Amino acid sequence: MTKADLVELILKHEAFSGMSKRAANVMLDVVFDNLSKAIKKDKRFTFPGFGTFTVRKRSARTGRNPKTGVEIKIPAGKTVLFKPAPAFKDFL
């Protein structure tokens, strides 16, 4: 699913029937921008019934270039982990 597909689904919902495509796009941008800020600030974001996003640290490690086979050092970094809620897991 793409962002455009999600906008179309929002516009089909009866609560947003009068909303323009542009407004729906802006709404999605605001939601995801604030979600990103919340994850960065609090290191976690929970949406009941959907799941929890948390920041995880990755330690430095040695990897391998798949094309050449040469070992490379991958620096430490951060990533976001998603853990689905039990209701969402059961839905899948």
C-alpha positions in Angstrom: 0.0 0.0 0.0 1.2 3.5 -0.8 0.5 6.8 0.8 -1.8 7.6 -2.2 -3.8 4.4 -1.5 -4.1 5.3 2.2 -5.4 8.8 1.3 -8.0 7.2 -1.0 -9.1 4.9 1.9 -9.4 7.8 4.2 -11.5 9.8 1.7 -13.9 6.8 1.3 -14.6 6.7 5.1 -17.9 8.5 5.9 -16.3 10.7 8.6 -14.0 12.3 6.0 -16.3 12.3 2.9 -16.1 16.1 2.5 -12.3 16.3 3.0 -10.1 17.2 0.0 -7.2 15.0 -1.1 -4.8 17.8 -0.2 -6.2 18.0 3.3 -6.0 14.2 3.8 -2.4 14.3 2.6 -1.5 17.1 5.1 -3.3 15.2 7.8 -1.2 12.0 7.2 2.0 14.1 7.1 1.1 15.7 10.4 0.3 12.3 12.0 3.5 10.6 10.9 5.6 13.7 11.6 4.3 13.8 15.2 4.7 10.0 15.6 8.3 10.3 14.5 8.9 13.1 17.0 7.3 11.2 19.8 9.4 8.1 19.1 12.6 10.3 19.1 11.7 12.1 22.3 10.2 9.4 24.4 12.0 6.4 22.8 8.6 4.7 22.4 5.1 5.2 21.0 2.1 2.9 21.8 -1.1 2.7 19.8 -3.5 0.5 21.7 -4.8 -2.4 19.6 -2.1 -1.9 17.0 1.3 -2.1 18.6 4.4 -0.3 20.1 7.3 1.3 18.4 10.5 1.5 20.4 14.0 2.8 19.7 16.7 0.1 19.9 20.5 0.5 19.9 22.5 -1.6 17.5 26.1 -2.3 18.5 28.9 -2.0 16.0 29.6 -5.2 14.1 31.5 -6.7 11.2 29.6 -7.3 8.0 30.4 -8.5 4.6 30.0 -6.8 1.2 27.8 -9.3 -0.7 29.2 -8.3 -4.0 32.9 -8.6 -3.2 33.0 -10.6 -0.1 35.2 -8.1 1.7 34.6 -7.6 5.4 33.4 -4.2 6.5 32.9 -2.5 9.8 29.3 -1.4 10.4 29.1 1.4 13.0 26.8 1.4 16.0 23.4 3.0 15.4 19.8 3.2 16.3 16.7 1.6 14.7 13.0 1.4 15.4 11.4 -1.9 16.5 7.7 -2.6 16.1 6.0 -5.0 18.3 2.4 -5.7 17.3 -0.4 -5.8 19.9 -2.0 -9.2 20.6 -5.2 -8.2 18.9 -3.3 -7.1 15.7 -1.3 -10.4 15.8 -4.5 -12.4 16.0 -6.0 -10.5 13.1 -3.0 -11.4 10.9 
